[in-house]
Amino acid sequence: MAKRQREIGVAEFFSRNRHLLGFDSKRKALLTTIKEAVDNSLDACEEAEILPEIHVEVIDMGSDRFRVIVEDNGPGIVKKQIPNIFARLLYGSKFFKLAQSRGQQGIGISASVLYAQLTTGKPARIISKISPNDPAHYYELKIDTQKNQPLIMTDEVKEWSKEHGTRIELDLEGSYLGGSQSMDQYLKQTAIVNPHVTLIYTNPKAEQLIFPRAVETAPPKAVEIKPHPYGVELGTLMDLLRATKAPSVQSFFVNEFSRVGHGTAKQICQGAAILPSTKPAEINRDMAEKLIKSIQATKIVAPPTDCISPIGAELLEKGLKKEINAEFYCAATRPPNVYRGNPFVIEAGFAYGGEQLADKSVSIYRFANRVPLLYQQGACASAKAVMSTNWRSYGLSQSQGSLPIGPLTIAIHIASVWVPFTSESKEAIAHYPEIIREMRLALQEVGRQLGSYISKKRRMHAESKKRDYIQTYIPHVSDALKEILGFSDSDKETVEKMLVSILEKHRGELKDVAMENTEYNEEFARIGKGKTSDDDDGEERSADNGNGEDCKAPDKKKNAGYQQTL
Amino acid sequence: MAKRQREIGVAEFFSRNRHLLGFDSKRKALLTTIKEAVDNSLDACEEAEILPEIHVEVIDMGSDRFRVIVEDNGPGIVKKQIPNIFARLLYGSKFFKLAQSRGQQGIGISASVLYAQLTTGKPARIISKISPNDPAHYYELKIDTQKNQPLIMTDEVKEWSKEHGTRIELDLEGSYLGGSQSMDQYLKQTAIVNPHVTLIYTNPKAEQLIFPRAVETAPPKAVEIKPHPYGVELGTLMDLLRATKAPSVQSFFVNEFSRVGHGTAKQICQGAAILPSTKPAEINRDMAEKLIKSIQATKIVAPPTDCISPIGAELLEKGLKKEINAEFYCAATRPPNVYRGNPFVIEAGFAYGGEQLADKSVSIYRFANRVPLLYQQGACASAKAVMSTNWRSYGLSQSQGSLPIGPLTIAIHIASVWVPFTSESKEAIAHYPEIIREMRLALQEVGRQLGSYISKKRRMHAESKKRDYIQTYIPHVSDALKEILGFSDSDKETVEKMLVSILEKHRGELKDVAMENTEYNEEFARIGKGKTSDDDDGEERSADNGNGEDCKAPDKKKNAGYQQTL
C-alpha cells in the first residue's frame, strides 16, 4: 500500500473532480465558461475604472462543440502574466486581497481552459493589449495537468485595432438550452444587477442580443481592507506573527489589522499580560492564545464597509421590475455585518403577484458580489434562510422546512470581501450562521411589507365578496318590503339604494357614507314603514308606520354620486 | 495589478475555504474530523482484510475545545509515509486507484489536522505500528500552510501494546450537539451499513456506546479496475497516449483500459482509419479525435462490477428495521451502470409508517460507499431524484418540485469506484444525469412496492369504515322490519345477522359467506316477508309474503361462526 502513496496534482485533482468547478454537464460547462470569462472582464474593468463593454459570442460548431469568445475593453494583461492567469489553477491576485470582487480563487478561467482542452484537445487562444502604444500579445495555451503549469503552444505579437482589452476564445463540448439555468439567463441577470455594463451577446442561433448600459457611472470602487481582529483564529495569528516585519506586537496589530490603533493594540497586549514591545517572533502558542482571548474581550470598532458596494434597495427593485411582470415590488438593504472577520451586506427584493403562478414554490434569484448564481439552490444559505423564515405570517402558505408556495420571486444579494461558496464553482453560499441570520432579517424586513400588502389585498377581496352578497340579496329584500309595505316602485328603489349605502358603511369602506348617513336615516324614516337599527351608534329609531303615502324619491344626484364610489 | 498576481498555495486555499472541506461550523468540524479518521481506518482495515475494531473517543476540554482520538486495529502506516498522509493536502493512494473506497481525494484527514492547528495551534499526535515485530512510531505534526508540506515537531519510537494499528489524536474547536447531523448519528448510521465493524464510542459526556459487529465476514474486497474506454475524453486520451509505454496503439488500448481485448483494440483502430501498429506518440489531436469517435461506435462490454460492493437490498432493509420504527419496509439494488466510464450501483430502501410523522417531508438517509452523508441534502443528486419522482402515484402527497409529505424514510446508497461529490467535504453527490436516472429507477422500483402497500391499506381502511356503517344501521333496519312485519325478537335477531352476512359478502371480504350465502337466502325466504336482491348473481327472489308465523331461529352455532369471522 505504501508504495502507491503519492502527491496529487492540483490540475489532476480538478480535472477528475470537474463538477467541483461547475463542469458536471455539457450545458453547465457552457454557462460556467462564459460566467468565468465575463466575471473576470467585469472585475478588470471596474478595477481600472473603465465602463465595461463586453462582447460574448457562442458559435455552434456541430456535434456538441461550441466556440466561446469573450472580448472586453478592460485594461489588458501584461505579457508575462497571460500564461499563468489563463493556464494555471490557483493563480491570481484577488485571493490575497480583501476587497469585493467577482472572482476570488484564481481557478475560474483556467478551469475553463482545462475543460476545453480535455473535451476538444484544443488550446485556448488569448489576445491582450494594455494600451494603444503597446503591441497586442497573442497566445495559444494549454495546461500541463500533472504539473499545473502553462504549456505555451504559440506566442506572437499581433495587430489588434482595440486600444486595450482582452479576448479569449475557447472550443469546448457543451449543449445549448435556454431556460432558467442557461447562459442567456446568466447574462440577463448580470445586466440587471450591473446596470453600468453593456453586454453584446450573440447566441448559438446567431441572434444578437444587446443589453445596453442604463447608468453612465460605475458603482463606487470597492476599497481593499485588512483583516479585522475579531475574525482571526489562533493558527492564523501564529502564522501572521511569524511572517510580520513589525518590530513589536503592538505595531504588528496596528499594521496588520483594520480598526486597530495604538491604543487598542496596547489594550489587547495588556489584556493578554504581554508587553506591547515584545517581538512578534517571541510569541509562543500559549501567548498567542491569550492574545486571541484578549482580542475577543476588547471593544474594537466594526470593520469599515467602504470595501463593499451593494446594489442598493432602489436599484434592486428596479431590476426586478425590469425582469418580472408582477403587481407589487419591494426591497431592502441590511446594514453591514461580519462573519469570521469579513464584512458583508445582505440585500433582498420581492416581486409579488402578476403573471407568476400561485400554486408553485417561490422562485429565488441569488446574487453574490453582483454575479447571478443559477445552480445548487438547494445547497445555498439563501435557500436555507428562505425555508427557515415563517412565511405564513406574511400571507403565503408553507409546509414545514420547505419553500413557501405563492406567486413570488425573491432576489437575495450578498456583497462581501470574501463570499464563502460551497464549492470552487461558486454556485451556492456556505451555511455560515451569521450570513443566514442576516438573510433572514432581510427577508423579514421585506416580508413585512409584503405581508401588509397581501393582507390588504385579502381584506379588499373579502370586501368585494361581501359587496357581492349585498348586491345579490338587497333587491330581494326590497322586493319583499315592497310587497309587505305596499311601496311604490320609486319608493322601493329609494329604499334599496339606502339599504345598499347603509350596509356599505357597515363594511367600513365608504367613510363619506358614514358622514351623510343621518340624512338617509331621516329620509328612511320619512318613507319607511319598517324599523332600521344602526349598529354604529346602537341607536334604535321607531319609524312612523302606516304613512306610506308621502314617500318621495331621494335626490337623484346624490345617489348617483354614491353609486360611483362603490 | 500585474505585480500582485501570484500562486495560491493549496493549504492556503483550503484554510480560507475551509467550508469546502466541511469545517464551516464548530459542530460540523467535530463530525468531519471523526468521519475522516474513521473512514480512513475502515478503508485501511478492509484493504488489509482485517475485521475493523475502532475506538472513538471525544473529550470535552472546556471552552469549545475537544480532543478527538480515533484508534484502529488496521495494518498501520510505514514510518516514511506518516507525515505526508496526515500533514499534506492532496496526498494519498486512493486517488489513482479505480476501486470502491471511502476516501478518494487525499484531503480528508490532513484537512482535519489543518483545522485543528488553525483553531488550537496544537499539532496532531499520531502513533502507528505495522506488525508485532516492528516498533511503533510516534509523530507530532503540523502543516506548513504556505508550502503544503508536513512540519515534523516530534519523531519518536514508542512502546505500544497493540500488534498493529494507527491512532490519531487532535485538539480542535468544536461544539457537541446530538441530533440528526451529529457524530453520534454518523457512527450509528455507519454501524448500520457496515455490519462487519465494531465501534466503541465514548462521547463528550463520557458515556460509552458499543456498536458490536453483527457479521463476522467483511464485505468482498473491492477489486481495482482500469478505466473503461466509454468514459475517456479526448484530452485524457491524449495525455494517456503521451504517457504510455505500450509500443503500439493496439497494445495501448489493451493495456490501459478494461474490457478491451486485441480484437476490440484493432476494431477501434480500424474505425479511426489508423494502423493498429502506429506508435502512441505519433497520434496527434485529429487522430485522437477519430479514435474517440471510433470508441463510441465500437461495441465494448460494460465495465466489470466486481470493483463495487453494494450493501445489498436485504441488508439495507435490515439496517432500516434496526434504526426506524415503521410498519412497512422494502428495498432494491439496481443493476450496475456507468457514468463517465465509472461503474456504479444504486440501492434504495424505504421504511414507511409507524411512529414517523405523516404531515412532514420524508426523511432521506444518504450513503456513498457505505459512508453516511449528513449535510447538504439539498445539493445532493439523491434529493433531486426524490423530488423529481412522482410520489402521488405511490400514495404520498407532493407539491411540484418538493419532497413528498408522509411518514416515510428513504435510504439511498451509491457505491462506485469514484463517487462524484459536490465538494471536497464529500457531503453531497453531484448531479450527473446517469446517477439521477438510476436513483429515480431505484426509487420507482421500491415505490411500486410502497404504493401497493399504501393502496391496500387505504382499501382496508375504507372497508372498515363501510363496516362501521353496516354495524350502525342494520339494527335500525331490523327494528323497522320487526315492527312492520311483526317479527319475534329471535326472528329479528336472525334477520339482523343474515343482513350483516349478506352485506359483508358484498364488500367482498368474507369469501366463505359467499359460498354459504344460498343457505341464508333459503332461510330468509323461510322467515322473511320482504324481498332481497343479490347483486352477485343479479337474481331476484320473491319471498312468500304474509307467512310470518312459521319463523324459526336459525342454527345458533352457524351464526356464531360468522360472528367470529367479522
HADDOCK unambig.tbl for C-alpha pairs under 7 A between the chains (distance, minus, plus):
assign (segid A and resid 2 and name CA) (segid B and resid 78 and name CA) 6.67 0.50 0.50
assign (segid A and resid 4 and name CA) (segid B and resid 93 and name CA) 5.17 0.50 0.50
assign (segid A and resid 5 and name CA) (segid B and resid 91 and name CA) 6.91 0.50 0.50
assign (segid A and resid 5 and name CA) (segid B and resid 92 and name CA) 4.66 0.50 0.50
assign (segid A and resid 5 and name CA) (segid B and resid 93 and name CA) 4.24 0.50 0.50
assign (segid A and resid 6 and name CA) (segid B and resid 91 and name CA) 5.51 0.50 0.50
assign (segid A and resid 6 and name CA) (segid B and resid 92 and name CA) 5.36 0.50 0.50
assign (segid A and resid 6 and name CA) (segid B and resid 93 and name CA) 6.20 0.50 0.50
assign (segid A and resid 7 and name CA) (segid B and resid 90 and name CA) 6.08 0.50 0.50
assign (segid A and resid 7 and name CA) (segid B and resid 91 and name CA) 4.37 0.50 0.50
assign (segid A and resid 7 and name CA) (segid B and resid 92 and name CA) 6.48 0.50 0.50
assign (segid A and resid 8 and name CA) (segid B and resid 90 and name CA) 5.05 0.50 0.50
assign (segid A and resid 8 and name CA) (segid B and resid 91 and name CA) 5.48 0.50 0.50
assign (segid A and resid 17 and name CA) (segid B and resid 420 and name CA) 6.91 0.50 0.50
assign (segid A and resid 19 and name CA) (segid B and resid 422 and name CA) 6.61 0.50 0.50
assign (segid A and resid 19 and name CA) (segid B and resid 430 and name CA) 6.81 0.50 0.50
assign (segid A and resid 20 and name CA) (segid B and resid 422 and name CA) 5.69 0.50 0.50
assign (segid A and resid 20 and name CA) (segid B and resid 423 and name CA) 5.88 0.50 0.50
assign (segid A and resid 24 and name CA) (segid B and resid 432 and name CA) 6.43 0.50 0.50
assign (segid A and resid 78 and name CA) (segid B and resid 2 and name CA) 6.66 0.50 0.50
assign (segid A and resid 81 and name CA) (segid B and resid 2 and name CA) 6.98 0.50 0.50
assign (segid A and resid 90 and name CA) (segid B and resid 7 and name CA) 6.07 0.50 0.50
assign (segid A and resid 90 and name CA) (segid B and resid 8 and name CA) 5.07 0.50 0.50
assign (segid A and resid 91 and name CA) (segid B and resid 5 and name CA) 6.92 0.50 0.50
assign (segid A and resid 91 and name CA) (segid B and resid 6 and name CA) 5.53 0.50 0.50
assign (segid A and resid 91 and name CA) (segid B and resid 7 and name CA) 4.35 0.50 0.50
assign (segid A and resid 91 and name CA) (segid B and resid 8 and name CA) 5.47 0.50 0.50
assign (segid A and resid 92 and name CA) (segid B and resid 5 and name CA) 4.66 0.50 0.50
assign (segid A and resid 92 and name CA) (segid B and resid 6 and name CA) 5.37 0.50 0.50
assign (segid A and resid 92 and name CA) (segid B and resid 7 and name CA) 6.48 0.50 0.50
assign (segid A and resid 93 and name CA) (segid B and resid 4 and name CA) 5.17 0.50 0.50
assign (segid A and resid 93 and name CA) (segid B and resid 5 and name CA) 4.25 0.50 0.50
assign (segid A and resid 93 and name CA) (segid B and resid 6 and name CA) 6.20 0.50 0.50
assign (segid A and resid 117 and name CA) (segid B and resid 235 and name CA) 5.72 0.50 0.50
assign (segid A and resid 118 and name CA) (segid B and resid 233 and name CA) 6.36 0.50 0.50
assign (segid A and resid 118 and name CA) (segid B and resid 234 and name CA) 5.82 0.50 0.50
assign (segid A and resid 118 and name CA) (segid B and resid 235 and name CA) 3.63 0.50 0.50
assign (segid A and resid 118 and name CA) (segid B and resid 236 and name CA) 6.10 0.50 0.50
assign (segid A and resid 119 and name CA) (segid B and resid 233 and name CA) 5.89 0.50 0.50
assign (segid A and resid 119 and name CA) (segid B and resid 234 and name CA) 5.39 0.50 0.50
assign (segid A and resid 119 and name CA) (segid B and resid 235 and name CA) 5.77 0.50 0.50
assign (segid A and resid 120 and name CA) (segid B and resid 234 and name CA) 6.04 0.50 0.50
assign (segid A and resid 120 and name CA) (segid B and resid 235 and name CA) 6.71 0.50 0.50
assign (segid A and resid 121 and name CA) (segid B and resid 234 and name CA) 6.00 0.50 0.50
assign (segid A and resid 121 and name CA) (segid B and resid 235 and name CA) 5.05 0.50 0.50
assign (segid A and resid 121 and name CA) (segid B and resid 285 and name CA) 6.39 0.50 0.50
assign (segid A and resid 233 and name CA) (segid B and resid 118 and name CA) 6.40 0.50 0.50
assign (segid A and resid 233 and name CA) (segid B and resid 119 and name CA) 5.95 0.50 0.50
assign (segid A and resid 234 and name CA) (segid B and resid 118 and name CA) 5.81 0.50 0.50
assign (segid A and resid 234 and name CA) (segid B and resid 119 and name CA) 5.39 0.50 0.50
assign (segid A and resid 234 and name CA) (segid B and resid 120 and name CA) 6.09 0.50 0.50
assign (segid A and resid 234 and name CA) (segid B and resid 121 and name CA) 6.04 0.50 0.50
assign (segid A and resid 235 and name CA) (segid B and resid 117 and name CA) 5.75 0.50 0.50
assign (segid A and resid 235 and name CA) (segid B and resid 118 and name CA) 3.62 0.50 0.50
assign (segid A and resid 235 and name CA) (segid B and resid 119 and name CA) 5.77 0.50 0.50
assign (segid A and resid 235 and name CA) (segid B and resid 120 and name CA) 6.74 0.50 0.50
assign (segid A and resid 235 and name CA) (segid B and resid 121 and name CA) 5.09 0.50 0.50
assign (segid A and resid 236 and name CA) (segid B and resid 118 and name CA) 6.12 0.50 0.50
assign (segid A and resid 285 and name CA) (segid B and resid 121 and name CA) 6.37 0.50 0.50
assign (segid A and resid 360 and name CA) (segid B and resid 400 and name CA) 6.75 0.50 0.50
assign (segid A and resid 376 and name CA) (segid B and resid 379 and name CA) 5.80 0.50 0.50
assign (segid A and resid 378 and name CA) (segid B and resid 378 and name CA) 4.18 0.50 0.50
assign (segid A and resid 378 and name CA) (segid B and resid 379 and name CA) 5.14 0.50 0.50
assign (segid A and resid 379 and name CA) (segid B and resid 376 and name CA) 5.81 0.50 0.50
assign (segid A and resid 379 and name CA) (segid B and resid 378 and name CA) 5.16 0.50 0.50
assign (segid A and resid 379 and name CA) (segid B and resid 379 and name CA) 4.55 0.50 0.50
assign (segid A and resid 400 and name CA) (segid B and resid 360 and name CA) 6.81 0.50 0.50
assign (segid A and resid 420 and name CA) (segid B and resid 17 and name CA) 6.91 0.50 0.50
assign (segid A and resid 422 and name CA) (segid B and resid 19 and name CA) 6.62 0.50 0.50
assign (segid A and resid 422 and name CA) (segid B and resid 20 and name CA) 5.69 0.50 0.50
assign (segid A and resid 423 and name CA) (segid B and resid 20 and name CA) 5.89 0.50 0.50
assign (segid A and resid 423 and name CA) (segid B and resid 423 and name CA) 5.49 0.50 0.50
assign (segid A and resid 430 and name CA) (segid B and resid 19 and name CA) 6.83 0.50 0.50
assign (segid A and resid 432 and name CA) (segid B and resid 24 and name CA) 6.47 0.50 0.50
